[in-house]
Amino acid sequence: QVQLVESGGGLVQAGGSLRLSCAASGRTLSSFGMAWFRQAPGKEREFVADISWDGGNTVYANSVKGRFTISRDNAKNTAYLQMNSLKPEDTAVYYCAARWGMVPAGTRSGYPYWGQGTQVTVSS
């Protein structure tokens, strides 16, 4: 089992930045691909970004490409999401998720492990 705990959410003005962290326990993260998803009120949970087990491959949703950066530190068992140039439409609960290394990135059903989420609110 893997337990994931997100932190770093908050309220920020448009154009600002936030860095989310996802700390894992139970198993080493080096076996897993890691991802961030988000869910805005009244909307389905959507994919944001994914990083392979070794950090060598990253995938981003078009809506965040060039503004968000996913990274990981396997020694600290932690994944990150650096969010720059934030927009009001980025407002959502952000979830960290883990998938087994050979599972393709991006499909929600491919991630068996999820955190509880952290709220990000971007004011205009």
Solvent accessible surface area in square Angstrom, and as a share of the most:
residue,aa,sasa,rsa
1,Q,146,0.65
2,V,9,0.05
3,Q,89,0.40
4,L,9,0.04
5,V,86,0.50
6,E,7,0.03
7,S,62,0.40
8,G,38,0.37
9,G,30,0.29
10,G,30,0.29
11,L,132,0.66
12,V,25,0.14
13,Q,136,0.61
14,A,50,0.38
15,G,56,0.54
16,G,21,0.21
17,S,57,0.37
18,L,34,0.17
19,R,133,0.48
20,L,0,0.00
21,S,27,0.17
22,C,0,0.00
23,A,50,0.39
24,A,14,0.11
25,S,61,0.39
26,G,62,0.59
27,R,108,0.39
28,T,73,0.42
29,L,1,0.00
30,S,40,0.26
31,S,45,0.29
32,F,0,0.00
33,G,0,0.00
34,M,1,0.00
35,A,0,0.00
36,W,1,0.00
37,F,3,0.01
38,R,16,0.06
39,Q,58,0.26
40,A,24,0.19
41,P,119,0.75
42,G,92,0.88
43,K,140,0.59
44,E,150,0.67
45,R,50,0.18
46,E,79,0.35
47,F,37,0.16
48,V,1,0.00
49,A,0,0.00
50,D,2,0.01
51,I,7,0.03
52,S,15,0.09
53,W,130,0.46
54,D,80,0.41
55,G,31,0.30
56,G,58,0.56
57,N,105,0.54
58,T,62,0.36
59,V,71,0.41
60,Y,46,0.18
61,A,23,0.18
62,N,131,0.67
63,S,63,0.41
64,V,0,0.00
65,K,116,0.49
66,G,82,0.79
67,R,33,0.12
68,F,5,0.02
69,T,73,0.43
70,I,5,0.03
71,S,44,0.28
72,R,33,0.12
73,D,46,0.24
74,N,53,0.27
75,A,104,0.80
76,K,138,0.58
77,N,33,0.17
78,T,15,0.09
79,A,0,0.00
80,Y,27,0.10
81,L,0,0.00
82,Q,59,0.26
83,M,0,0.00
84,N,61,0.31
85,S,58,0.37
86,L,2,0.01
87,K,84,0.36
88,P,54,0.34
89,E,120,0.54
90,D,1,0.00
91,T,35,0.20
92,A,2,0.01
93,V,41,0.24
94,Y,0,0.00
95,Y,31,0.12
96,C,0,0.00
97,A,0,0.00
98,A,0,0.00
99,R,15,0.05
100,W,101,0.35
101,G,26,0.25
102,M,185,0.83
103,V,50,0.29
104,P,105,0.66
105,A,39,0.30
106,G,23,0.22
107,T,84,0.49
108,R,121,0.44
109,S,104,0.67
110,G,17,0.16
111,Y,5,0.02
112,P,74,0.47
113,Y,35,0.13
114,W,72,0.25
115,G,11,0.11
116,Q,113,0.50
117,G,12,0.12
118,T,19,0.11
119,Q,88,0.39
120,V,0,0.00
121,T,48,0.28
122,V,8,0.04
123,S,41,0.27
124,S,131,0.84
